[in-house]
Amino acid sequence: MIASVLVANRGEIACRIFRTCRELGIRTVAVHSDADENALHARVADTAVRLPGATPAETYLRGDLIVKAAVASGADAVHPGYGFLSENADFARAVIDAGLMWIGPPPEAIEAMASKTRAKELMGIAPLAGVGESDLPVLVKAAAGGGGRGMRIVRRLDELDAALEGASAEAAGAFGDGEVFVEPYVEGGRHVEVQILADTHGTVWALGTRDCSLQRRHQKVIEEAPAPGLTSELTGSLHEMAVRAAKAVDYVGAGTVEFLVAGDKAHFLEMNTRLQVEHPVTEAVFDIDLVALQLRVAEGHALDEEPPRARGHAVEARLYAEDPASEWAPQTGTLHRLAVPHVRLDTGYEDGDEIGVHYDPMLAKAVAHAPTRAEALRKLAGALERATIHGPTTNRDLLLRSLRHREFTTARMDTGFYDRHLDELTTAPPDPHAPLAAALAEAAQGRSRFGGFRNLPSQPQTRRYETAGEEHEIHYRHTRAGLEADGVRVVHAAADLVVLEVDGVQRKFEVARYGEQVYVNATALKALPRFPDPTAQLAPGSLLAPMPGTVVKVVDGLAVGAAVKAGEPLLWLEAMKMQHKITAPVTGTVTALHAVPGQQVEVAALLAVVEPT
């Protein structure tokens, strides 16, 4: 039996695997980069082993270091999690050759299915050999890995070479393998997948379907089980194809077979030879622990002949530290508080943890289960609405509005959902009373600190806040009766809670402050000085880093004096394992260029200046 498991991963998935191991009495071993020395997964494991360095290539993609860590720590088994080396057959062999148990499929099955090109050949599907106008649009896709990395949609032939180069570079950085291929891109399809679980005795379970159509940059955002609206015939066909794919390679363990469904037709995409990020929705519907079953299968136990019966509906939302309104730019900083009530929350962070630049920006997964789909959507939306998230900008509001969008609630969504609706989902105005509540909470804190008010009414007080890129100037006054503001009645004002009566309705505002950052319910504000700094001005055409990251490429020939057009790519930043294109803000001439390849930059760092013409 397994006594000790090393998880060759980090963050949320490592913490999730450790939780099951603790319940089973199995000792846990974490590996961590220097950047993750104080990360939650390193703190909660029984033992932690350092991997020197910070980037994935130096640490979590170094199979040799991870095997040494397993041997040195006394682990007798290795679980790969997902991403990184989870679909690397050479790593699986190295684990087995070291005398350790590999909690995953045989290396031969990984080789057959983990490479999307070979998997398609096995299923009788050939990738495009040459791309012409009639083939467009096409999808450039990494042969290894997943999670949306190394993927580009190409709608014009003159964009193909750049897409191949960018996808290959991104895949190499994320998975250690830069191989890419091209396949037709199906517009208006739904991303549907089947969870499988196979043992060493010939039994293969098909554990229902999942719909993962809501995606940004080909990375899933909201997933649910079962996939709604499929006919029983189509569901049966998907199950049959998934089981056939598993048996074709003598598969063992947990895996997922993915399809693009258009109408009543299913197009095979790939097989992921690992646990999926979205596995909790399947666990909820079938009332199972997939990690525990992975461990039992690895120990040689047989599955029951038939899987358990499904019940109800489950939906999962991925909470990312990113700004959907700014091209999904990842965010960094301190996560002061994270709480999502009444649902399952899988996370790799605790209050006070730092969110860095090196890894995926996912903070947590919130999962709701209920008897029906409508009830599950309502439950998860309600939990996100009541969530407390104090820290970097997140996609919480986007998730909430997506769960309540009519196209999603009526199950008419497809993979183009965010292409069509992103603007309307990210342009809702902030709560107009949040700045007032912030000012009154600050004033109430000052009152308790300095011993109350004078007997005479004071002059109007002014506070300034910024939220959603807009400045708000708030006026209020101290009176003998308390605090007073125009247009509303102040029912209660304390440092952490303000109650206002607006149009006869009392509303509560929970307030928290961390330095100049203020949170009022779900609205984030920045407290501004009373008088703006006249020196804080930037030259027109200044190009600032939208996120902290590494400059990975500057366009050939770009230099001071070069003429550029608005929207023209100038350089690329890499942050959280994704590459982000930085374009010229205006048409003009480059008058300053500070960015160089390999340079680490902080958010708002000046990269270049383009003087407008």
C-alpha positions in Angstrom: 0.0 0.0 0.0 1.0 3.6 -0.6 2.5 5.2 2.5 3.8 8.5 1.2 3.0 10.5 -1.9 5.0 13.3 -3.5 2.9 15.6 -5.7 4.9 16.9 -8.6 3.0 20.1 -8.8 2.0 23.2 -7.0 -0.9 25.4 -5.9 -4.5 24.4 -5.8 -4.1 20.9 -7.3 -1.3 19.9 -4.9 -3.4 21.1 -1.9 -6.4 19.2 -3.2 -4.4 15.9 -3.5 -2.9 16.4 -0.1 -6.4 16.7 1.4 -7.4 13.2 0.2 -4.0 11.8 1.2 -4.5 13.1 4.8 -8.0 11.6 4.9 -6.5 8.2 3.9 -3.6 8.4 6.3 -0.9 8.9 3.6 2.1 11.1 4.3 2.5 14.0 1.9 5.6 15.5 0.2 5.6 18.9 -1.6 8.1 20.3 -4.0 8.5 24.0 -4.3 10.4 26.6 -6.3 12.1 29.5 -4.6 9.1 31.7 -5.5 6.8 29.1 -3.8 8.9 28.7 -0.6 6.0 30.0 1.5 3.2 28.9 -0.7 0.2 27.1 0.8 1.0 23.7 -0.8 4.5 23.8 0.8 3.1 24.8 4.2 0.4 22.1 4.4 2.5 19.1 3.3 4.2 16.9 5.9 7.5 17.4 4.1 8.7 19.9 1.5 11.7 19.8 -0.9 13.2 22.9 -2.6 13.6 23.0 -6.3 16.2 25.8 -6.9 15.0 28.6 -9.2 11.7 30.3 -9.9 10.6 29.7 -13.5 8.8 26.4 -14.5 11.7 25.4 -16.7 14.1 25.6 -13.7 11.7 23.8 -11.3 8.4 22.1 -11.9 9.5 21.0 -15.4 12.7 19.4 -14.1 11.7 15.8 -13.8 15.2 14.7 -12.7 15.1 17.0 -9.7 11.6 15.9 -8.8 12.5 12.2 -8.9 15.6 13.0 -6.6 13.2 14.8 -4.3 10.9 11.8 -4.1 13.8 9.4 -3.3 15.4 11.8 -0.8 12.1 12.4 1.1 11.2 8.7 1.3 8.1 8.9 -0.8 7.0 5.7 -2.4 4.7 7.2 -5.0 4.4 10.3 -7.3 1.2 12.0 -8.3 1.7 14.5 -11.2 -1.4 16.6 -10.7 -2.2 18.4 -14.0 -0.1 20.6 -16.2 3.7 20.7 -16.0 4.9 17.1 -16.4 1.6 15.3 -15.9 1.5 14.2 -19.5 5.2 13.5 -20.0 5.9 9.9 -20.7 9.7 10.2 -20.0 8.9 11.6 -16.6 6.6 8.7 -15.9 9.3 6.3 -16.9 11.9 8.0 -14.7 9.6 7.7 -11.7 9.0 4.0 -12.4 12.7 3.4 -13.1 13.5 4.9 -9.7 11.4 2.2 -8.0 8.5 4.5 -7.2 4.8 4.0 -7.9 3.5 6.3 -10.7 -0.1 7.4 -10.0 -1.2 7.8 -13.6 -1.5 5.9 -16.9 1.3 3.7 -18.3 4.0 5.7 -20.2 3.0 4.0 -23.4 -0.6 5.3 -23.1 0.7 8.8 -22.4 2.8 8.7 -25.5 -0.1 7.4 -27.6 -2.6 10.0 -26.3 -0.8 12.9 -24.6 0.5 14.1 -28.0 -2.6 15.5 -29.7 -1.1 14.7 -33.2 -0.6 11.0 -32.3 -3.9 10.8 -30.6 -5.7 12.0 -33.7 -3.8 9.5 -35.8 -4.9 6.8 -33.5 -8.5 8.0 -33.8 -8.1 8.1 -37.6 -8.0 11.9 -37.9 -5.1 13.6 -39.8 -4.0 17.2 -39.0 -3.9 19.7 -41.8 -0.7 19.3 -43.9 -1.0 22.6 -45.8 -3.2 25.6 -45.1 -4.9 27.5 -47.9 -7.6 30.2 -48.0 -10.3 27.6 -48.2 -9.2 26.0 -44.9 -9.6 29.1 -42.8 -10.3 29.6 -40.0 -7.8 27.2 -38.4 -6.5 26.5 -35.0 -2.7 26.3 -34.2 -2.4 24.0 -31.2 0.4 22.7 -29.0 0.9 18.9 -29.4 1.6 18.5 -25.6 -0.1 20.0 -22.5 -3.3 21.9 -22.2 -4.9 24.7 -20.3 -5.2 26.9 -23.4 -1.5 27.5 -23.7 0.1 27.3 -27.1 -3.1 27.9 -29.0 -3.9 30.6 -31.6 -6.9 31.0 -33.9 -5.9 32.1 -37.5 -8.4 33.8 -39.7 -5.9 35.2 -42.3 -3.1 33.4 -44.0 -0.6 36.2 -43.4 -1.1 35.6 -39.6 -0.2 31.9 -39.8 3.6 32.2 -39.4 3.4 34.5 -36.4 0.8 32.2 -34.8 3.0 29.2 -35.3 5.9 30.9 -33.8 4.0 32.3 -30.8 2.2 29.1 -30.0 5.4 27.1 -30.2 7.3 29.5 -27.8 4.4 29.5 -25.3 4.1 25.7 -25.4 7.9 25.2 -24.9 7.8 27.5 -21.9 4.8 25.8 -20.3 5.3 22.1 -21.2 9.0 21.8 -22.3 7.7 20.8 -25.8 7.3 23.3 -28.6 5.7 21.0 -31.1 2.5 22.5 -32.6 0.0 21.4 -35.3 -2.8 22.9 -37.3 -6.5 21.7 -37.4 -9.8 23.1 -38.7 -11.5 25.6 -36.3 -15.2 24.8 -35.8 -17.2 28.0 -35.2 -20.1 27.9 -32.8 -19.3 24.5 -31.3 -19.6 23.4 -27.6 -16.7 21.9 -25.7 -17.9 18.7 -24.2 -15.8 16.0 -22.5 -16.2 12.6 -20.9 -14.4 11.7 -17.7 -13.0 8.1 -17.7 -11.5 6.0 -15.0 -9.8 2.6 -15.8 -8.2 0.0 -13.6 -5.6 -2.7 -14.3 -8.3 -5.4 -14.6 -9.9 -4.2 -17.8 -12.8 -2.1 -16.4 -13.3 1.4 -17.8 -15.8 3.7 -16.4 -17.4 6.6 -18.4 -18.3 9.0 -15.7 -20.8 11.2 -17.6 -20.2 14.4 -19.6 -19.0 17.9 -18.8 -19.6 21.1 -20.7 -16.7 23.5 -20.7 -17.8 25.9 -23.4 -17.2 29.1 -21.5 -13.5 29.8 -22.2 -11.1 32.7 -22.6 -8.0 32.2 -24.6 -9.0 28.6 -25.0 -8.8 28.1 -21.2 -11.9 27.0 -19.4 -13.7 29.5 -17.1 -17.0 27.8 -16.1 -17.6 24.0 -16.3 -20.6 21.9 -15.5 -21.8 18.3 -15.3 -23.6 16.8 -16.9 -23.4 18.7 -20.2 -27.0 20.2 -20.7 -29.2 19.6 -23.7 -27.5 16.5 -25.2 -29.7 13.8 -26.6 -29.4 10.3 -25.0 -28.1 9.0 -28.3 -25.3 11.6 -28.5 -24.4 11.1 -24.8 -24.2 7.3 -25.5 -22.0 7.9 -28.5 -19.6 10.2 -26.6 -19.3 7.5 -23.8 -18.6 4.8 -26.4 -15.9 6.8 -28.1 -14.3 7.7 -24.8 -14.2 4.1 -23.6 -12.9 2.9 -27.0 -10.1 5.5 -26.9 -9.1 4.3 -23.4 -9.2 0.6 -24.3 -7.2 1.2 -27.5 -4.1 2.2 -25.5 -4.7 0.0 -22.4 -5.4 3.0 -20.3 -5.2 3.0 -16.5 -6.2 5.7 -14.1 -8.2 9.0 -14.6 -8.4 10.7 -18.0 -10.6 12.9 -20.1 -11.6 12.6 -23.7 -12.6 16.0 -25.2 -14.9 16.7 -28.1 -16.2 19.7 -30.0 -20.0 19.2 -30.4 -21.8 21.0 -33.2 -25.4 20.1 -33.6 -25.7 16.4 -33.2 -22.1 15.7 -34.4 -19.1 15.2 -32.1 -15.6 16.0 -33.3 -12.7 14.3 -31.4 -10.3 16.9 -30.0 -7.9 15.1 -27.7 -7.4 12.9 -24.7 -5.9 14.3 -21.6 -4.0 11.6 -19.8 -4.4 13.1 -16.3 -6.8 14.6 -13.8 -8.6 17.7 -15.1 -9.0 21.0 -13.3 -12.7 20.6 -13.5 -12.8 17.1 -12.0 -14.8 18.4 -8.9 -18.1 18.7 -10.8 -17.9 15.0 -11.7 -17.0 14.2 -8.1 -20.1 16.1 -6.9 -22.5 14.5 -9.4 -21.3 10.9 -8.8 -20.5 11.4 -5.1 -16.9 10.1 -5.4 -13.4 11.2 -4.7 -11.4 10.8 -8.0 -8.0 11.2 -6.3 -8.8 8.5 -3.8 -9.9 6.2 -6.7 -6.6 7.1 -8.5 -4.7 5.9 -5.5 -6.7 2.7 -5.2 -6.2 1.9 -8.9 -2.5 2.5 -8.6 -2.4 0.1 -5.7 -4.0 -2.6 -7.9 -7.6 -2.5 -6.6 -10.4 -3.3 -9.1 -13.2 -0.9 -9.8 -16.8 -2.1 -9.5 -18.2 -3.3 -12.8 -20.5 -0.3 -13.1 -19.9 3.3 -11.9 -22.1 4.9 -9.3 -25.3 6.5 -10.5 -25.2 10.2 -11.2 -27.4 12.6 -9.2 -28.2 16.3 -9.7 -26.1 18.9 -11.4 -22.8 20.6 -10.5 -21.2 23.8 -11.8 -17.7 25.1 -11.2 -16.3 28.6 -11.7 -12.6 29.4 -11.9 -11.6 32.5 -9.9 -8.7 34.1 -11.6 -6.5 37.1 -10.5 -7.0 38.9 -13.8 -8.8 41.8 -15.4 -11.2 40.6 -18.1 -11.8 44.2 -19.2 -8.1 44.7 -19.9 -7.6 41.7 -22.3 -7.5 39.3 -19.3 -4.3 40.8 -18.0 -3.1 38.8 -15.0 -2.8 40.6 -11.6 -0.4 40.3 -8.8 -0.2 41.4 -5.2 -1.3 40.4 -1.7 -4.5 38.4 -1.3 -5.7 39.9 2.0 -9.0 37.9 2.2 -10.7 35.1 0.3 -14.0 33.6 1.4 -16.7 32.1 -0.7 -19.6 30.8 1.5 -21.8 27.7 1.2 -19.9 26.0 -1.7 -16.8 23.8 -2.2 -13.7 26.0 -2.6 -10.5 24.4 -3.9 -7.6 26.9 -3.6 -3.9 27.1 -3.2 -4.0 30.4 -1.2 -4.7 31.6 2.3 -5.4 35.1 3.5 -2.2 37.1 3.4 -0.5 35.1 0.6 1.3 36.8 -2.3 0.2 36.2 -5.9 3.3 36.3 -8.1 4.1 36.5 -11.7 5.6 33.0 -12.5 2.5 30.7 -12.5 -1.1 30.4 -13.5 -3.3 33.2 -12.1 -6.1 30.9 -10.9 -6.9 31.6 -7.2 -9.6 29.1 -6.6 -12.4 26.9 -8.0 -15.9 27.4 -6.5 -18.1 24.4 -7.0 -21.9 24.1 -6.3 -24.1 21.0 -6.5 -27.9 20.9 -6.4 -30.7 18.7 -7.6 -31.2 20.7 -10.9 -29.1 22.8 -13.2 -31.1 26.0 -12.4 -30.6 25.5 -8.7 -26.9 24.8 -9.1 -26.4 28.0 -11.1 -28.4 30.0 -8.6 -26.4 28.6 -5.7 -23.0 29.3 -7.2 -24.0 32.8 -8.3 -25.3 33.6 -4.8 -22.0 32.3 -3.3 -19.9 34.5 -5.6 -22.1 37.5 -4.9 -21.6 37.1 -1.2 -17.9 36.3 -1.5 -15.2 38.4 0.2 -12.2 38.8 -2.1 -9.8 41.5 -1.0 -6.7 41.7 -3.1 -5.8 42.0 -6.8 -8.5 42.5 -9.4 -10.3 39.2 -10.2 -12.9 37.9 -12.7 -15.5 37.5 -9.9 -18.0 40.0 -11.4 -17.6 38.3 -14.9 -18.3 34.9 -13.4 -21.4 36.2 -11.6 -22.8 37.9 -14.7 -22.0 34.9 -16.9 -23.9 32.5 -14.6 -26.9 34.8 -14.8 -26.7 35.5 -18.6 -29.7 34.3 -20.4 -27.7 32.5 -23.1 -26.0 30.5 -20.4 -29.0 29.9 -18.2 -30.9 28.5 -21.2 -27.9 26.3 -22.2 -27.5 28.0 -25.6 -23.8 28.9 -25.1 -20.8 27.8 -27.2 -17.1 28.5 -27.2 -17.6 32.0 -28.7 -19.6 33.1 -25.7 -17.0 35.6 -24.4 -16.2 36.8 -28.0 -19.8 38.0 -28.3 -20.6 39.1 -24.7 -17.4 40.3 -23.1 -18.1 44.0 -23.4 -21.6 43.7 -21.7 -20.2 41.4 -19.0 -17.4 43.8 -18.0 -18.9 47.3 -18.4 -21.4 47.3 -15.5 -20.9 50.5 -13.4 -19.7 50.1 -9.9 -22.0 50.7 -6.9 -22.5 54.5 -6.8 -22.7 54.5 -3.0 -19.5 52.6 -2.4 -17.2 55.7 -2.4 -19.6 57.4 0.1 -19.6 54.3 2.4 -15.8 54.3 2.2 -15.5 57.9 3.2 -18.0 57.5 6.1 -16.2 54.5 7.4 -12.9 56.4 7.4 -14.6 59.3 9.1 -16.1 57.0 11.7 -12.7 55.5 12.4 -11.3 58.9 12.9 -14.2 59.8 15.3 -13.5 56.8 17.5 -9.7 57.5 17.4 -10.0 61.1 18.4 -12.8 61.0 20.9 -16.0 62.1 19.2 -17.1 65.3 17.6 -17.3 68.9 18.7 -20.6 70.3 19.8 -20.7 72.6 16.8 -21.4 71.4 13.2 -18.2 71.1 11.2 -17.4 72.4 7.7 -18.0 69.9 4.9 -15.3 67.3 4.6 -14.0 65.9 1.2 -12.5 62.5 0.3 -11.4 61.3 -3.1 -11.5 57.7 -4.4 -10.8 55.9 -7.7 -12.7 52.9 -8.9 -13.0 51.3 -12.3 -10.7 54.0 -13.7 -13.0 56.9 -12.5 -12.4 59.4 -9.7 -15.2 60.2 -7.2 -15.2 63.2 -4.9 -17.3 62.7 -1.7 -18.6 65.4 0.6 -20.0 64.8 4.1 -20.0 66.6 7.4 -19.9 65.9 11.1 -23.0 67.0 13.1 -24.1 66.6 16.7 -26.3 63.8 15.5 -23.5 62.0 13.7 -22.4 61.9 10.1 -24.5 63.5 7.4 -24.3 63.2 3.6 -26.4 64.8 0.9 -29.1 62.6 -0.7 -28.9 59.7 1.8 -29.6 59.1 5.5 -26.7 57.7 7.4 -28.3 55.0 9.6 -25.0 53.7 11.0 -21.3 54.4 10.4 -18.4 52.4 11.8 -15.0 51.6 10.5 -16.1 48.2 9.1 -19.9 48.7 8.5 -21.9 51.5 7.0 -25.7 51.5 6.7 -27.3 54.0 4.4 -31.0 54.6 3.7 -31.5 55.4 0.0 -35.0 56.1 -1.3 -36.5 54.5 1.9 -34.4 51.3 1.6 -31.6 50.5 4.0 -28.4 49.1 2.5 -25.5 47.6 4.3 -21.9 48.2 3.2 -19.1 46.1 4.7 -15.8 48.0 4.6 -12.2 46.9 4.8 -9.1 48.9 4.3 -5.5 47.9 3.6 -3.4 51.0 3.2 -4.8 53.0 0.4 -6.8 50.1 -1.0 -10.5 50.0 0.2 -13.1 47.3 -0.3 -16.8 48.1 0.0 -18.8 44.9 -0.4 -17.7 43.8 -3.9 -16.3 47.2 -5.0 -12.6 47.9 -4.9 -11.5 51.5 -4.5 -8.2 53.4 -4.1 -8.1 56.2 -1.6 -6.6 59.3 -3.3 -4.8 62.2 -1.7 -7.0 65.2 -1.2 -5.0 67.2 -3.7 -3.7 65.5 -6.9 0.1 65.5 -7.4 0.8 67.9 -10.3 4.1 66.2 -11.1 2.5 62.8 -11.7 2.2 63.2 -15.4 3.3 61.0 -18.3 4.3 62.0 -21.8 1.6 61.4 -24.4 2.1 58.0 -26.1 3.7 56.4 -23.1 3.5 52.6 -23.3 3.2 51.1 -19.8 3.5 47.5 -18.7 -0.1 46.3 -18.0 1.2 43.6 -15.7 4.4 42.5 -14.1 6.3 40.1 -16.2 9.3 39.4 -18.5 10.0 41.0 -21.8 10.4 37.9 -24.1 10.5 39.6 -27.5 10.9 43.0 -29.1 9.9 43.4 -32.8 12.9 43.2 -35.1 14.2 46.6 -36.1 12.3 48.5 -33.4 14.4 51.4 -32.2 14.2 55.1 -31.3 13.2 56.9 -34.5 11.1 54.0 -35.9 7.7 54.9 -37.4 4.8 52.7 -36.0 1.1 52.5 -36.5 -1.5 52.4 -33.8 -2.3 48.8 -32.8 1.0 47.5 -34.4 2.7 44.9 -32.2 5.9 46.2 -30.6 6.9 43.6 -28.0 5.6 40.7 -25.9 5.5 40.2 -22.2 5.3 36.8 -20.5 3.4 36.6 -17.2 1.8 33.6 -15.5 2.8 31.3 -18.3 1.0 33.3 -21.0 2.4 35.6 -23.6 0.8 39.1 -23.9 1.2 41.3 -27.0 1.9 44.9 -26.4 0.9 47.2 -29.2 1.6 50.9 -30.2 -0.9 53.1 -28.4 -0.9 55.7 -31.2 0.5 56.2 -34.7 3.8 58.0 -34.5 7.5 57.8 -33.9 9.3 55.9 -31.2 11.1 58.5 -29.0 12.1 56.2 -26.2 12.6 52.4 -25.9 13.4 51.0 -22.5 12.3 47.3 -22.9 14.9 44.7 -23.8 14.4 40.9 -24.1 14.9 39.1 -20.8 14.1 42.2 -18.7 11.8 41.9 -15.7 9.3 44.7 -15.4 6.8 45.7 -12.8 3.2 46.8 -13.5 3.1 50.4 -15.0 6.8 50.3 -15.9 7.6 52.6 -18.8 8.4 50.3 -21.8 8.5 52.9 -24.6 7.2 56.2 -25.7 5.5 56.8 -29.1 5.2 60.5 -30.0 1.9 60.9 -31.9 2.0 62.3 -35.4 
